[in-house]
Amino acid sequence: DHVETVGAITGGGSDNTACGGSVISADVIGAPGASTSIYVTAVTFSIGAATASSIKLTISGGADVWGPHYLEAISGRGLHVVFPAPIKITANTALAATSTGATTCTLTANYFTAPG
């Protein structure tokens, strides 16, 4: 078993990003500030068009941290993933996402912030 300890939780929530007529290529959760990291606990992604699509999480302007994961071309398809150990994003760095395919979609990221 692996246990990851973090300092006191300083914030968190659930942030939604909609495609808004184009694929996602944007920050989902803003940088939390110096010496503070985002810990992603769950992700939900759904498409509203019959278009093959993909989603991946990245560090803002940088490396992939999860994905890409693919959905077949069926309107209403989606995925929900709960991470047994949260995905830690580098301190004071925004969490971003990139999608392909459907221009009608929603991404929700559940998270908390803590020193790290």
N, C-alpha and C positions, 0 to 999 in steps of 0.2 A: 504494500500500500504506500501511496505517496500522499503526504500532507504538505500543502504549501501554506505557510503562515504569512499574513500581511499585517501591517499596522492598522491603526484605527481607521474605520471607514469614514471618509470625508464627504461623500456625496454618492449620487447614483440615480438610476431611474431607467426609463425606457424611451429611447428616441426613435422616431419614425422618419423615414425618408421615402418620398414617393417619386416615381419616375417622372411624372409631370410632362408626358409627351416625348420624352427622350430616355435613353438608358441612363442609369445612375453612374456618375463619375464624380463623387463629391465626398466631403467630410460628413460623417454620420454623427460623430460625437466630437466636439471641439477639444483642443488640448486643455488638460485640467490644471496646468500651472506647474511651476518648478517643483521638482522632487516628488511629484504625484503621478501615479499611473492609472490608466483605465484598465479594469478587469472585466472582460466580456463574459457573461454567464450564460447567455442564450441568444439565438438568432432565429428570426422568422422571416421568410421571403415568399411572396406569392405573386403570381402573374395573372393578369386579367385579359389576356389575349392568347389566341391559339398560335403562339410563336415559340419555337424552341429558344430557351433562355439559359443564362448562367449567372451566377453570383459569386463574388469573392470579396473577402475583407482584406484590407491592406493597411499598412502604416501610411499616414498621409504623405503622398508624394514618394512613396517608397515600396518596400518589400511586401509580398503577399504574406498574410498571417493565417488565412484559412481559405480553402477552396483553390480553384473554382469548382462549383458543384452545378450540375446541369438538370434542367427540367424539360420534359418532352413538350411538344407543341399542342397542349390541351389547356384551354382557358380554365382558370380556377386552380391550376396545380400550384403546389407550394411545398415548403419544407419548414420544419421546426426542429432545431437542434439545441439541446441543453448540454453544456460542456461540464463533465464531471469535475474537472479542475478548470477554473476560469482561464481564458486566454489573456495573458498580460501584455499590454502595449507599452512600449518604451516610455519612460517618464517624460511628461510635458509634450506628448505627441498626440495628435488627433487620430481617431479611427476613421478610415475612409472605406468606401466600397466602390466596386465596379461591377456593372451588370452588362449583359449582352442580350440581344433579342427583343423581347417584349418591351414596348414603350408604356405599357400600363402595368405597373407593378408597385409593390410596397415592400420595404425592408424595415424590420424592427430589430433593434439591438438592445438587449437588457444588460446592464452593467452596474458596477460600483467603482468608486475611486478610492485610493488609499495611498499612503506613502510608498514609494518604490521606484 
